[in-house]
């Protein structure tokens, strides 16, 4: 089969996904310099080139996986998995690992070494997860997997960009409108211009004409451009690993988070028609984190949410590799300081809200209608984690904390802080467990519900969910609650109820999910487009 390296839809997906990764790298650059006070020379000369190597290797690898899948299934509509720096980990490594060390020691280099060691540990845990994750995916309901992914998408991926958009709505809303028209409808621009590029240029033009940007800032940033190629930073990694014990408290649950998120993203791609091998994906994620940390990057890369969105935009196998190569070159040449002064943030972030819309919708559209409550259950821990994180940041900005204010005082103001904090700890894994329990109870498969409830008790007991750190008997009351729920499920299972039978719509959905290679699996919900149309008439 002749498989092109590039189709017109790849252009759309390239600009959309490239902008997504671009804004994330711009954000982590600002965090390193503005929050941890790292020298700009180390950020542009070491961290970004190290990240660039991990990204280019990872995206080339995912392009290879996509082309291999396309040839195996004799299809031309396979879409590569998107890959970039993990957004949640970006903020966690800065604010949870590096910033406290910097505030205590006033030494950004010591904070940096701890971040590198933390990323390395994350990578090792994900590599281990490559041999565990496939079994979790095999037995967990799709509503639980896609529901917890939607929770991440709606909260951590969509809400911050939405807030940034409405800070400069006069720039962002026209961009958002163009993306919606170009990516969610069959309306095309004249000459088949890529909607992602056009939207970015329109937003940038509005920003410059409206006075939101500054020429002197661009000139100053242009003077800092310099080429830097990564090299091994084993010494920094070893220094960080010498004090490894405090890092494990966050690295272990977040490593589990990484392979759980990758698992849900693979399920999301399967629902859109592309069935990737989970172990291959996890090995790439873990390997990318290990390689990046050895070169000096504290930011673990990961498979991104959004495969169905890029598939619907017409992306196939070329957009991923092109994104990795271009972002790597920008990292090597230190261009991110310049780009941040050229493109308004409000013109960039609408693409993240678009992805959030698609993934949130897919959780309901690619699962049985009867499991809608299970999807919502899987959303809730992520919403709790986002809300308490926002509250913590607001209190910290005011020079206080929830502990100083007092949870009883917060409860008196209608904020159930302690309960939400407990619910949101280990949100990805907690959402998967809760969603699976609800889905199996709906199906009257009480033995399976009891197994997941028992797993929730074990995970809570060791602190992987519903606890601030990994330790024995991390939260006894919550563990006991899961034990009691397990007993309830077992008692109903002993009654041998007849499991709920799927209706005709569910059976059709299952056939589509199992044989998704017949369609593009466009996630916005309507009837999926035939493969030939999607390949020959990109947006």
N, C-alpha and C positions, 0 to 999 in steps of 0.2 A: 504494500500500500504506500502510495506517495503521500507523505505527510509534510505540509509546508511548515517552515519555521516561524512564519509570520502571516497573519491574516489581518484584514482591516479592523476586525473587532479587537485585536491585540493592541492597536493604537489607542482605542478608547480605554481599555483596561489598564494599559501602561500609564496613561496620564492620571487616571483615577487612583490606581494603587500607588503609583510613584509619588503622587501628592500626599497620600496617606502616610507613607514611610517618611517622606520629606518633613512633614509637620512633626512627626514623632522624634526624628533626629534633631530637628531644631529645638524641640522642647527639652530633650535630655541635655543638649548642649547648654541651654540656658540654666538648667538646674545645677549642672556641675559648676559653672562659673558664678552664678548668682546666689546659690544656696550654700554650697560647700566651699565656696571661695577658692576653687582650684585654679592654678595658673592657666591662662589661656593657651600657653605653649604646650602644656601636657594634654589639654583637652583636644586641641586641633592637631597636635603632633603625635599623640599616642592613642588616646581612647577612640577617636573617630576612625583613624586608619585601621585599628584592630577590629572595630565593629564592621568596617567596610569589608574586610577579608571574610568575616563570618557570614555576612549577608550575601556576598557574591558567590561563595561556595555553596551556601544553602539554597539560593535561588536557582543556581545551575543544576543542583541535585534534584530539586523539585521539578524542573523542566524535564530532566531525564526520566523521572518517575512518570510524568504525564505522557511523554512520548512512548514510553514502554507500555503503559496502560492502553493508549490509543492503538498501538500495533497489536497488542494481545486481543483486544476486543474488536479490531477492524473498524474503528470509528475515527472521525476527524473532528468531533466536537468535544473532546476531553479538555478540561481546563486545569492548568497547574494550580497547586495549592499556593496561596500567598504566604510570604515569609518575611519577617522583619523583627526589630527590637520589641520585646514584650512590653506592652504599655503599663499594665499593673506593676510589673517588677521594676519598671523605670522609676516610678514614684516610691516604691517600697525600699529599694536599695538606697535611694537618696535620703528619704526622711526617716526610715527605721534603722538603717545600718550606718550610713556614712555621716549624716548630720549629727547624731548624738556623739559620735567619736570626735568629730571636729569641734563641737561645742565644749567637750570635756578637755581636749588636748590642744586646741587651736592649731592643729597640724593637719592640713588637708591631705598630705601624702599618706599619713597613717590611716585616715578615713578611706582613702583610695585603696590601699592594700586590703583593708577589711572588705571593701566592696568587691574586689577581684576574687578574694577567697570565697566569699558568699556565692558569687556567680559560678565559680568552679564546683562548689558543693551542689548547687542547683542542677548543674549539668550531669553530675554523677548520678543523682537521684533520678533524673529523667531517663538516663541510660538504663538504670535498673527497672524503671517503670515500663520500658519497652517490652519487657518479658512478663509484665503483670497486666498492663493496660488492656491488651486484646481480650482477656478473659472477662474483665469488667464490662467492656463494650458488648460482649456476646450476650450477657445475661441482664443488662440494665435496659429498661424500657426506653424507647426513643423519646417519649415525652420528657423523661428525666434528663436525658442527655441534651436534647435541644432546648429544654426549658431553662436549664442552668446556664447554657450558652447565651440564651436570650437575656437572662438576668445580667450577665456581664455586659452585653451589648447595649442594653437600655440604660444602664447606670454608668459604668466606668468608661464606656466608649462614647455614648451619646450625650450625656448630660453636660459634661464640661464643654465640649464643642458647641452645644446649643446655647450655653451661657455666653460663650465668647461671640457667637453669632449675634445675639441680641444686644451685645455691647456696641456693635457696629452694624446694626441691621440694614442700614442703607447700602452697605457693601455686600453683606452675606446673603440676604434674601434673594436678590437677583441671581446670584451664583447658585443658590439652592434650587431655585425654580428651573434654571437651565438644566441642572443635573437630573431633576425629577422628570422633566420633559424628555430629555435625551436618553435616560436609562430605564424609565418605567413605561414608556410608550413607544409606538412605532414611528413617531415623528422624527424626521431626520433633518439635519442642517443642510444648507446648500453645499454642494460639492462633497458631501459626506464628511465634513470637517469633524474631527473628534470632539465630542461634547466636553470631555474633561479639560482639554486644553483651552477651548473657547471659554468655558466658565471661569477658569483661572485668569485668563487674559482680561475678560470683562470685569471681574472683580478687582483686579490690579489696576486697570484703567480708572475705575470709579474711585478707588482709594487714592490714587495719585492726583486725579483732578479735584478731589474733595479736600486735599491738603492733609491726608492722614499719614503720608510718608515724607521722608526728608532726604534731599540730595546730599547734604554734608554727611549724613549717616552712611550712605552708600559709598561715598568717597573714602571715608575712614575705614570701612570694612574692606574695601578693595585693596588697601595698602597692607592688610594682614594676610593676603593670600600667599601660601607657600606650600610646596610639595613635601609630603612626609609619607614614607612607606613603613608599615608596621614591622616590628621585630620582637623576638621573644622577651618577655618580662618575667622570667621564672623567679628571679630574686624577689620581686614584689609579691608574687603569688605565695612563695614560701613564707615571707614575713607575715602575710595575712593569715596563713594556715597555722601559725604558731599559737594563735589564740582562737582556735576554731570553736571551742565549746559554746560560747555565747551566740555564735552564728547559727548553730544547729536549730535553735528554738524557732527561728523563722524559716531557715532553709529547708527543713524537712517538710513542714506543711505546704510551703510554696513550691517545692519540688513535686509533691503530690498534686498540687494545683496545676502545675505545668502539664503533667501527663494526663490529668483529667480534662483540662481544657483542650489539649490536642486531640484527645479521644472524642470530645463533643464536636470539634471541628471536622474530624474525619467522618463522623456520623452526618454532619451537615452536608458535606460534599457528597456522601452516598445518597442522601435524600435528593440532591440535585442531579444525580445520575452518574457520578464518578466514584467508584468504589476503590479507595486506596488501601494499601496494607498498613495497618496502624503501626506495626513494629518498625517499618521503614521510616515512617514519619517521626516517631519518637527517637529513633537513633539519630536522625538528622538534627532534631531540636537539642538533644543532649550533647551531641558532638559539637554543635555550633557554640553552645555555652562554654564548653571546655576549651575549645580552640580560642574563642574570644578572650577568655580570662587569662590564658597563657600569654596572649599578646598584649594584655593590659586593659581590656574592657570589662567593666563591672555590670554590663547590661546584657542579660541572656536573651538571645533571639528565640523566636517561636513561630509556629504556624499561626497565621492570623485568622481571626473571624472574618468572614466575607467572601469565601469561595463562591457561593451562589450568586452574589452580586456581580462579581467579575465575569462569571459565566453568562449571566443575563446581559451583561454589557458587550458580549461577543468575544471576550478573552479566551484564548486557547492555550498554547504551550509557550509562546514567545514572550508574552508580557512579563512573566515572572523573571526570566533570565535577564531581560533588558533592564528591569527595575534594579536587580541586584548589581549589574555592571555599572549603571549610571550612578546609583547612590554610592557605590564604592569609589568611583572616580571623584565624585564630589567630596567624599571623606578624605581621600588621598591629597587632594589639592586645597583642602581647608576652605571650601566654598560656602560652608553653611552660615558663617558670619555674614557674608555678602548677601546670600539669598534671603536671610531674615530681614534685611533692610530693603529688599526689592518687592517682595510679595507681602501684602497685608495678611495678617493671620486670619482675619474674617473672610478672606477669599479662599483660604485653604481648608479650614475646618468643616465646611458643609459636607465634604465627601465622607467624613466620619459619621455625621448624622444620617446620611443616606444608608451607610452600611448598617447602622443601628436599626433603621426602619426595616430593612430586608430581613435581618436575622430575627428580630422580634416577631415579624409576621410569619417567618418560616416555622417557628416553633409551634404555631397553631395549625398551619396549613399542611405540614408534612407529618402530622400525628393524628390518630383517630379523634374524631370530635368528642367521643366519650371521655377522652383523657385531657380535656381542656383544663379541668381542675388540677390535674397533676402538673401541667405546664406552669400554672400560676403558683403552685406549691414550690416548684423548683426555682421560680423567680424570687421568692420572698427573702431567702437568706442573702442574696446578692443586694437586694434593695436595702436590707438592714445594714449590711457592711458599708454600703455607700453612704447611707444616712449618718451612721455613727462616725465614719471617717470625716464627713463634712462638718459634723458638730465638733469633733476633736480639733480640726484645723481652725474653726472659728474661735473656739475657746483659747487655743494656743496663741492666736493672733491678739486676743485680748489680755494675754499674759496670765492665763489661768488654765485650769483643766477640769474635767468632769469630777475627778476626785476632790479637788479643792472646793468646787461649787457644792458638791454633795448630790448623790443620786436622788435623795429624798426631795431636795429642793427642785431638781429637774423634773421629778415626777409630779410635784405640785404644779409645775408649769405645763403639764401634759406631755412631757418627754419621758418615755419609759426607757431611759438610757441603758440601764444594766441588762434588761431583757433583750433589747435590740443588739447590744454589744455581744452578748452570749450567742444569740441566734446567728449573727453575721460572721463569727470567727470560723475560718475555713469554709467560706461561703460556697465555693465551687463544689467541693465534696459534700457539704451539708445539703446543698440544693439537689444534687444527684440522689442522695439517700432519701430525702423527703419526697422528691418527685416520684421515685421508684415505689416507695411505700404506698403513696396515694394511688398510683396507676394500678398496682397489683390489687389493692383493696377494691377499686372500681371494677376490676375484672373478676372479683371474687376468687382470686388466686392467693389464698391467705398464707399458704406455706411460703411462697416467694416473698410475700410482704413481711412475714416473720423473719426470714433470712436477712432482708435488708434492714429491718429494725434492729435485729441482733448486731449486724455490722455497725449500725449507728451507735449502739451502746459501746462496742469495742473501740471505735474511732474516738468517741468522746472520752472514754476512760484514759486513753493514752494522749489525749490533747490534740489530735489532728483536726477535730471539728469542735466548735462550741467552747473553745478554751484559748487563752492567750498564749500559752506555750506548751511544748511537748513535755509531758511528765506523767507519772503514774497517778491515777485517780485525779485527773485534771479538773473534772467537774462532776462530783458525785451525784448531786440531784438530777442533772440532765441525764447522766448515765442510767440512773434508776428509772427515769421516765421512759427511756427507750426499752429498758428491760420489761417494764410493765406493759408497754405497747406490744412487745414481742409476745408476752403471755396472752394478751387479748387476741392477737392474730392467730396464735396456736389454738386457742379455744374455738374460734370460729372455723379453723381448718379441720378440727376434729369432727365437725358436723358434716363434712364432705358436701359442701354446696356445689351446685352445678356452675362451672365457670361461665362468665358472660360470653355470649357468642358474638363475633363481629358481624356487623351489618354489611350490606352489599357495597356501600361506599368505602368502608374500611378494607374490605377484601380487594377492591380496586386499587386503593392506596398501597396496600401491601404488594400487589403485583407490580405497580409502578416503582415502588421502592426496590423490589428485588430485581426488576429488569429495567432499571433507570437508564440503561444505555440506549433506550429507544427515543429518548427525549432530551432536551436541554435541561429540563427540571427547573425552569425559571421560577424563582422563589416568590414572586409577587402574587402568586396565587391562582391566576387564571389557568386555562388549559395550556399545558406545556407545548412549546412550539416543536414541530418536527425538526429533526436534526439538520436536514438539508437546508431548510429555510434559515435556521439560526446560523449556519456556517456561511451561507452565500449572501445574506443580507444583514450585515452587522449594523449596529446603531451608528 
